[in-house]
Amino acid sequence: MKKALIVIDMQNDYLYEKRKPIFAYNTEELVGNVNGLIREYREKDCDIIYIRHIIQNLPTNRLLFGYSLAGTEGAELYGGLDIVSDYVFDKLLGDALSNKELLKLVREKEYDSLCLCGLDECGCVTSTALGAAKRGIKAEIIRKGTATVFPEKKINKARKKLGKAGVSYV
């Protein structure tokens, strides 16, 4: 079975000490878990693919968002993350597969399954999993490698939607 581990949005703005208070992730635990997955999947000879959420660095976006802005330190992959491949793709939308180059790679490599981890379970991880399902690509979300800052009600709603789409949790 040919799998790829897709590491989503593990960027400075969400994980480092200068992040906004809304991104209250347990950085040490999450990064430790994701790095463990990177090692595990690499040992299984799986491709490791990194995704960065990038927001255009415009005055309005600096005011509205103030994070993941193109060309800033905060938009870069988190310094404590193990980078073991050159597969790094940027996305402008929640669904990583909206990046045409990433989708082309996934189709060319003919992965049987995309294993997703990173941030945020109720945001871009869910969007990417649903995007995969919509395109007929099997997706699995790795619980120990994801985190969310959303309330339980939203988490349950997202998980129900993912289940209906055929996305599994491992």
Buried (B, 14 or more C-beta within 10 A) or exposed (E): EEBBBBBBBBBBBBBBEEBEEEBEBEBEEBBBBBBEBBEEBBEEEBBBBBBBBBBEBEEEBBEEBEBBBBEBEBBBBBEBBBBBBEBEBBBEEBBBBBBEEBBEBBEEBEBEBBBBBBBBBBBBBBBBBBBBBEEEBBBBBBEBBBBBBBEEEBBEBBBEEBEEBEBEBE
